[in-house]
């Protein structure tokens, strides 16, 4: 019972982390668009930002890798939760009614 609750909390935290990883690039772009520094990405705003040609690809690759890793952990946690819950429901083998 307690293991099931802990696994559900872990799954919730992993989903929240995946959502955060997916939303952060959009928030950085919105900050740059409104004249900000893009959370420190460009110290003088978008006009003074000098990035390499690969900066966007690198950000995409790191974000995609982080999402895939988080989704893998979510899948593993859900499979573990299903296994724990199925063991709690099944009666012991030596007490099966005849």
Residue, then its C-alpha position, 0 to 999 in steps of 0.5 A: x500500500x505504501x509502496x503504491x503511494x510512493x510510486x504514484x508520487x514519483x510518477x507525478x514528480x517525473x511527469x512534472x519534470x517532463x512538463x517543465x523540460x518541455x516548457x522551459x524553451x518556450x519561456x526563454x523565447x517569450x522572455x527574449x521576445x519581451x526584451x529580457x535576457x532569456x534567463x541569462x542566455x543573452x546578457x544584453x537582450x536579443x539584439x546583442x545576442x551572439x550565438x553559434x549556428x549550433x546553439x538551437x540544435x544543441x538546445x533541442x538535442x539536450x531537451x529531447x534527450x532529457x524528455x526521452x530519459x524522463x519518459x523512460x523513467x515514467x514508463x518504468x515506474x508505471x510498470x513497477x506500479x502495475x506489478x506492485x498493484x497486481x501482487x496486492x490483488x492476487x490471493x496467495x497460491x496456497x489459499x485458493x478456494x476449491 
